[in-house]
């Protein structure tokens, strides 16, 4: 998680890519969430330890710490449910076979799709793709995009049966 593939970041919570800019707002919160989930996934430790550590290290910075804490702990608490959604959408892949980075990017994106109805789902998917391309391997972006495209239709159907397109 210490590498920086690519030279672009988003400018906050809206998924706008700005070359060479320091990450801010919700994008940075999503990066920290991925870092905390990855750390917990690898070490087997409770995510609350990683959240506390990363919150302290990033206090006073350009990050939405409240959003980071909410997403990271929410994913951790609902991981079983999130993994079920992912396994249904990831054809021929068990969740444990999915690369650790991709698995945790998917978990946090699905959590946001489920719990942030006011946030455009295109932003959530775009941010997930950016994270997977930056920290995953060269196929991560396409894999994450495919899984989230299938999941978004199930997780966020509109009340009248149509799929929300975020328009």
MARFI-94710 format. One line per 3 residues: their letters; for each residue x, y, z of C-alpha. Coordinates in pm, 1 decimal. Layout:
A	X:Y:Z; ...
END
This chain:
XXX	0.0:0.0:0.0; 298.4:228.0:0.4; 339.0:241.1:-378.0
XXX	186.3:507.2:-594.4; 94.9:373.7:-935.5; -6.5:654.8:-1165.5
XXX	16.0:1025.4:-1103.9; -343.7:1126.1:-1054.1; -562.1:1158.6:-752.0
XXX	-915.2:1274.6:-703.3; -992.2:1615.6:-563.5; -1231.3:1503.4:-292.1
XXX	-1554.2:1311.1:-278.0; -1658.8:1362.5:-638.7; -1411.7:1138.3:-819.9
XXX	-1265.4:1416.7:-1035.7; -912.8:1317.7:-1133.1; -659.6:1597.0:-1103.5
XXX	-303.8:1513.8:-1210.2; -37.3:1556.3:-945.9; -269.9:1675.7:-668.9
XXX	-247.3:1557.8:-310.6; -549.1:1345.8:-213.7; -810.8:1522.1:-4.6
XXX	-1149.7:1469.7:153.2; -1333.0:1148.7:89.8; -1083.5:1010.9:-161.1
XXX	-816.5:1014.7:107.7; -1070.6:860.0:347.7; -1121.6:577.3:96.7
XXX	-745.8:528.4:67.6; -714.6:508.3:445.9; -1008.1:266.2:457.3
XXX	-833.5:41.8:206.9; -513.5:61.0:409.3; -692.0:-27.9:735.0
XXX	-886.9:-315.0:577.2; -576.7:-446.6:403.8; -376.2:-432.7:725.9
XXX	-649.4:-614.2:918.2; -694.7:-870.7:642.1; -320.9:-952.1:639.0
XXX	-258.0:-945.3:1015.9; -590.7:-1083.2:1134.4; -616.3:-798.2:1384.6
XXX	-938.6:-608.0:1447.7; -974.5:-312.4:1211.3; -1034.8:-75.8:1503.9
XXX	-662.0:-89.8:1584.3; -570.2:18.7:1230.0; -843.7:285.3:1226.6
XXX	-716.6:435.6:1552.4; -355.9:432.4:1431.3; -433.4:583.0:1089.4
XXX	-668.0:843.8:1239.5; -393.2:961.1:1472.4; -136.3:973.0:1189.9
XXX	-371.5:1174.5:966.4; -525.4:1411.6:1221.1; -513.3:1767.5:1093.6
XXX	-460.3:1657.0:734.5; -683.8:1686.2:432.2; -895.1:1382.2:505.1
XXX	-1251.8:1327.6:613.1; -1165.4:1122.6:922.6; -1529.4:1077.3:1019.9
XXX	-1605.9:923.0:682.0; -1294.6:703.8:701.3; -1389.8:575.3:1046.0
XXX	-1750.9:515.3:942.9; -1662.1:322.2:625.6; -1374.8:119.2:772.4
XXX	-1563.5:7.3:1083.3; -1887.4:-41.9:888.8; -1716.8:-269.9:637.6
XXX	-1556.2:-465.2:920.3; -1886.2:-510.4:1103.0; -2076.4:-619.7:790.1
XXX	-1798.0:-813.0:618.7; -1990.1:-1141.6:600.3; -2284.3:-975.5:427.8
XXX	-2056.5:-781.0:191.3; -1863.8:-1096.2:100.9; -2189.2:-1271.5:11.7
XXX	-2278.8:-989.9:-230.5; -1931.2:-1002.2:-383.6; -1924.4:-1379.5:-422.5
XXX	-2257.6:-1371.9:-608.2; -2127.6:-1111.2:-852.3; -1771.0:-1240.2:-897.5
XXX	-1837.0:-1527.8:-1133.6; -1626.2:-1834.0:-1052.6; -1435.2:-1653.8:-776.9
XXX	-1463.1:-1722.7:-407.4; -1404.1:-1408.6:-202.4; -1088.7:-1557.5:-50.0
XXX	-941.6:-1618.7:-397.7; -979.2:-1252.8:-492.9; -656.5:-1054.3:-444.7
XXX	-646.1:-884.4:-105.3; -645.7:-531.3:-249.0; -931.9:-605.4:-489.1
XXX	-1133.6:-782.1:-221.0; -1110.6:-485.7:15.4; -1177.9:-227.3:-255.5
XXX	-1491.2:-423.9:-344.9; -1597.7:-451.1:19.7; -1579.2:-78.5:79.5
XXX	-1748.9:7.9:-250.6; -2036.3:-232.4:-183.8; -2069.7:-89.6:167.0
XXX	-2090.7:262.5:23.4; -2346.7:151.5:-235.0; -2557.8:6.4:45.2
XXX	-2523.7:282.6:302.7; -2473.6:606.0:107.2; -2790.6:642.5:-105.5
XXX	-2728.1:1013.6:-160.3; -2388.8:948.2:-316.0; -2394.1:892.8:-691.5
XXX	-2308.5:529.4:-757.6; -2087.0:633.6:-1049.7; -1866.7:819.6:-800.3
XXX	-1840.9:512.2:-578.1; -1753.4:286.0:-870.8; -1507.7:538.2:-1017.1
XXX	-1329.5:577.7:-683.7; -1307.7:198.8:-644.6; -1155.9:164.2:-990.0
XXX	-902.4:437.6:-916.0; -798.1:264.3:-592.8; -775.9:-77.5:-756.3
XXX	-564.3:55.7:-1043.3; -335.7:242.6:-806.6; -278.8:-34.2:-551.8
XXX	-374.6:-354.7:-732.8; -227.2:-524.3:-1036.2; -279.0:-433.8:-1401.5
XXX	-605.3:-631.4:-1424.1; -755.4:-501.3:-1099.5; -938.8:-204.3:-1246.3
XXX	-1125.4:-410.5:-1503.8; -1206.3:-682.8:-1249.9; -1339.1:-437.3:-989.9
XXX	-1537.0:-251.1:-1255.5; -1701.4:-571.8:-1378.6; -1797.5:-693.2:-1032.7
XXX	-1931.2:-353.2:-923.3; -2126.3:-309.1:-1245.4; -2313.4:-632.6:-1171.6
XXX	-2352.7:-552.1:-802.0; -2475.0:-195.4:-846.3; -2782.9:-320.2:-1032.0
XXX	-2873.7:-544.6:-739.6; -2770.3:-324.0:-448.6; -2934.3:-2.4:-570.9
XXX	-3249.1:-73.7:-770.1; -3488.5:220.0:-781.4; -3822.2:190.7:-608.7
XXX	-4005.3:143.1:-938.6; -3778.8:-145.6:-1038.9; -3538.2:49.6:-1260.7
XXX	-3171.6:66.5:-1176.1; -3041.6:394.8:-1041.9; -2797.7:544.7:-1288.4
XX	-2704.0:841.0:-1068.9; -2836.1:1092.1:-1319.3
END
